[in-house]
Amino acid sequence: MKNYIDFIGEATSDNNLAKEYQSLIQNSDAVSLSNWFSGKGYAVNENECGKIINSKNNMKSARIGYIY
């Protein structure tokens, strides 16, 4: 199964995947985000998803790990 790094690489070339992700990190919890990743074929656990959600504003302002 692919991981978060694989996801970032693929989301940069798949606008629909990127938009789904952006919506989820704004309006979702760690469990839902982890389930979404799993459904897309990525292994990103709930703890990692919690970190993503908790740092979403910092990622966006730094333009790191946040797909525009």
KEBAVEX-170719 format. One record per atom (N, C-alpha, C): residue number from 0; atom name; y, z, x. Coordinates in nm, 4 decimals. Layout:
   nr  atom     north        up      east
  NUM    CA         Y         Z         X
...
end
This chain:
   nr  atom     north        up      east
    0     N   -0.1182    0.0000    0.0852
    0    CA    0.0000    0.0000    0.0000
    0     C    0.1240    0.0000    0.0893
    1     N    0.2276   -0.0664    0.0421
    1    CA    0.3524   -0.0766    0.1172
    1     C    0.4327    0.0536    0.1042
    2     N    0.5290    0.0721    0.1943
    2    CA    0.6108    0.1942    0.1932
    2     C    0.7579    0.1617    0.1630
    3     N    0.8439    0.2618    0.1738
    3    CA    0.9858    0.2466    0.1410
    3     C    1.0545    0.1434    0.2308
    4     N    1.0181    0.1400    0.3565
    4    CA    1.0778    0.0426    0.4483
    4     C    1.0429   -0.0993    0.4034
    5     N    0.9175   -0.1196    0.3624
    5    CA    0.8778   -0.2499    0.3093
    5     C    0.9605   -0.2846    0.1857
    6     N    0.9814   -0.1853    0.1008
    6    CA    1.0602   -0.2066   -0.0202
    6     C    1.2018   -0.2525    0.0136
    7     N    1.2669   -0.1855    0.1059
    7    CA    1.4047   -0.2208    0.1429
    7     C    1.4099   -0.3652    0.1898
    8     N    1.3154   -0.4049    0.2736
    8    CA    1.3121   -0.5427    0.3217
    8     C    1.2947   -0.6420    0.2082
    9     N    1.2061   -0.6110    0.1144
    9    CA    1.1799   -0.7024    0.0045
    9     C    1.2929   -0.7035   -0.0989
   10     N    1.3549   -0.5899   -0.1207
   10    CA    1.4630   -0.5816   -0.2199
   10     C    1.5867   -0.6584   -0.1760
   11     N    1.6035   -0.6775   -0.0461
   11    CA    1.7196   -0.7533    0.0000
   11     C    1.7104   -0.9004   -0.0365
   12     N    1.5886   -0.9474   -0.0643
   12    CA    1.5734   -1.0880   -0.1025
   12     C    1.5282   -1.1059   -0.2473
   13     N    1.5166   -0.9969   -0.3208
   13    CA    1.4755   -1.0027   -0.4618
   13     C    1.5786   -0.9265   -0.5445
   14     N    1.6730   -1.0005   -0.6002
   14    CA    1.7844   -0.9407   -0.6724
   14     C    1.7389   -0.8569   -0.7917
   15     N    1.6357   -0.9007   -0.8631
   15    CA    1.5870   -0.8242   -0.9784
   15     C    1.5286   -0.6911   -0.9362
   16     N    1.4521   -0.6909   -0.8276
   16    CA    1.3957   -0.5672   -0.7753
   16     C    1.5072   -0.4718   -0.7342
   17     N    1.6082   -0.5237   -0.6682
   17    CA    1.7217   -0.4429   -0.6246
   17     C    1.7960   -0.3816   -0.7428
   18     N    1.8169   -0.4602   -0.8477
   18    CA    1.8895   -0.4097   -0.9654
   18     C    1.8101   -0.3009   -1.0372
   19     N    1.6792   -0.3197   -1.0481
   19    CA    1.5956   -0.2160   -1.1098
   19     C    1.6072   -0.0856   -1.0314
   20     N    1.5987   -0.0965   -0.8999
   20    CA    1.6076    0.0204   -0.8121
   20     C    1.7419    0.0906   -0.8282
   21     N    1.8502    0.0142   -0.8258
   21    CA    1.9830    0.0736   -0.8395
   21     C    1.9958    0.1500   -0.9705
   22     N    1.9470    0.0922   -1.0765
   22    CA    1.9524    0.1581   -1.2066
   22     C    1.8703    0.2866   -1.2062
   23     N    1.7526    0.2793   -1.1489
   23    CA    1.6645    0.3969   -1.1475
   23     C    1.7215    0.5122   -1.0653
   24     N    1.7774    0.4833   -0.9485
   24    CA    1.8271    0.5962   -0.8687
   24     C    1.9518    0.6584   -0.9314
   25     N    2.0199    0.5854   -1.0185
   25    CA    2.1355    0.6415   -1.0874
   25     C    2.0963    0.7208   -1.2113
   26     N    1.9862    0.6810   -1.2754
   26    CA    1.9544    0.7361   -1.4072
   26     C    1.8138    0.7936   -1.4191
   27     N    1.7525    0.8311   -1.3097
   27    CA    1.6133    0.8719   -1.3138
   27     C    1.5916    0.9994   -1.2344
   28     N    1.4714    1.0547   -1.2492
   28    CA    1.4330    1.1699   -1.1677
   28     C    1.3291    1.1254   -1.0650
   29     N    1.2913    1.2159   -0.9764
   29    CA    1.2016    1.1832   -0.8664
   29     C    1.0648    1.1369   -0.9147
   30     N    1.0139    1.1980   -1.0195
   30    CA    0.8819    1.1606   -1.0715
   30     C    0.8850    1.0183   -1.1254
   31     N    0.9852    0.9872   -1.2051
   31    CA    0.9966    0.8526   -1.2626
   31     C    1.0157    0.7480   -1.1541
   32     N    1.0972    0.7781   -1.0551
   32    CA    1.1209    0.6831   -0.9467
   32     C    0.9924    0.6617   -0.8668
   33     N    0.9198    0.7679   -0.8381
   33    CA    0.7940    0.7557   -0.7648
   33     C    0.6933    0.6725   -0.8435
   34     N    0.6875    0.6944   -0.9738
   34    CA    0.5977    0.6155   -1.0587
   34     C    0.6376    0.4685   -1.0592
   35     N    0.7670    0.4411   -1.0622
   35    CA    0.8157    0.3037   -1.0580
   35     C    0.7740    0.2369   -0.9270
   36     N    0.7965    0.3068   -0.8147
   36    CA    0.7554    0.2526   -0.6853
   36     C    0.6063    0.2224   -0.6857
   37     N    0.5262    0.3144   -0.7346
   37    CA    0.3818    0.2962   -0.7386
   37     C    0.3439    0.1733   -0.8210
   38     N    0.4085    0.1571   -0.9341
   38    CA    0.3832    0.0418   -1.0189
   38     C    0.4194   -0.0902   -0.9534
   39     N    0.5114   -0.0851   -0.8591
   39    CA    0.5540   -0.2046   -0.7867
   39     C    0.4723   -0.2269   -0.6593
   40     N    0.3798   -0.1328   -0.6296
   40    CA    0.2940   -0.1482   -0.5119
   40     C    0.3419   -0.0775   -0.3868
   41     N    0.4319    0.0194   -0.4027
   41    CA    0.4850    0.0940   -0.2883
   41     C    0.4418    0.2399   -0.2965
   42     N    0.4096    0.2980   -0.1834
   42    CA    0.3729    0.4390   -0.1766
   42     C    0.4957    0.5193   -0.1338
   43     N    0.5678    0.5706   -0.2321
   43    CA    0.6852    0.6546   -0.2070
   43     C    0.6657    0.7778   -0.2944
   44     N    0.6379    0.8922   -0.2314
   44    CA    0.6017    1.0112   -0.3090
   44     C    0.7229    1.0779   -0.3738
   45     N    0.6951    1.1749   -0.4597
   45    CA    0.8018    1.2424   -0.5354
   45     C    0.9023    1.3118   -0.4445
   46     N    0.8560    1.3708   -0.3359
   46    CA    0.9464    1.4382   -0.2428
   46     C    1.0439    1.3376   -0.1812
   47     N    0.9926    1.2234   -0.1384
   47    CA    1.0779    1.1190   -0.0817
   47     C    1.1760    1.0661   -0.1865
   48     N    1.1282    1.0488   -0.3081
   48    CA    1.2156    1.0004   -0.4154
   48     C    1.3255    1.1014   -0.4469
   49     N    1.2935    1.2294   -0.4396
   49    CA    1.3953    1.3325   -0.4585
   49     C    1.5039    1.3221   -0.3533
   50     N    1.4638    1.2952   -0.2310
   50    CA    1.5618    1.2789   -0.1226
   50     C    1.6483    1.1555   -0.1456
   51     N    1.5858    1.0484   -0.1931
   51    CA    1.6610    0.9257   -0.2224
   51     C    1.7654    0.9537   -0.3303
   52     N    1.7227    1.0150   -0.4386
   52    CA    1.8147    1.0436   -0.5499
   52     C    1.9250    1.1392   -0.5070
   53     N    1.8907    1.2424   -0.4310
   53    CA    1.9911    1.3401   -0.3874
   53     C    2.0921    1.2820   -0.2898
   54     N    2.0555    1.1766   -0.2198
   54    CA    2.1482    1.1190   -0.1219
   54     C    2.2040    0.9841   -0.1648
   55     N    2.1853    0.9470   -0.2918
   55    CA    2.2275    0.8138   -0.3380
   55     C    2.3760    0.7871   -0.3161
   56     N    2.4613    0.8849   -0.3377
   56    CA    2.6050    0.8625   -0.3191
   56     C    2.6395    0.8444   -0.1720
   57     N    2.5752    0.9212   -0.0846
   57    CA    2.5994    0.9060    0.0586
   57     C    2.5474    0.7717    0.1088
   58     N    2.4305    0.7300    0.0582
   58    CA    2.3754    0.6001    0.0994
   58     C    2.4681    0.4877    0.0570
   59     N    2.5217    0.4994   -0.0640
   59    CA    2.6092    0.3932   -0.1155
   59     C    2.7370    0.3848   -0.0328
   60     N    2.7993    0.4966   -0.0036
   60    CA    2.9249    0.4926    0.0718
   60     C    2.9031    0.4503    0.2169
   61     N    2.7858    0.4817    0.2727
   61    CA    2.7563    0.4425    0.4099
   61     C    2.6955    0.3025    0.4173
   62     N    2.6603    0.2471    0.2989
   62    CA    2.5977    0.1156    0.2895
   62     C    2.4649    0.1116    0.3654
   63     N    2.3892    0.2206    0.3532
   63    CA    2.2572    0.2317    0.4160
   63     C    2.1556    0.2648    0.3086
   64     N    2.0525    0.1833    0.2960
   64    CA    1.9438    0.2109    0.2034
   64     C    1.9788    0.1979    0.0568
   65     N    2.0944    0.1432    0.0291
   65    CA    2.1368    0.1234   -0.1101
   65     C    2.1600   -0.0249   -0.1252
   66     N    2.0887   -0.0869   -0.2163
   66    CA    2.0945   -0.2307   -0.2332
   66     C    2.2122   -0.2658   -0.3241
   67     N    2.2999   -0.3547   -0.2804
   67    CA    2.4180   -0.3920   -0.3583
   67     C    2.3962   -0.5166   -0.4378
end
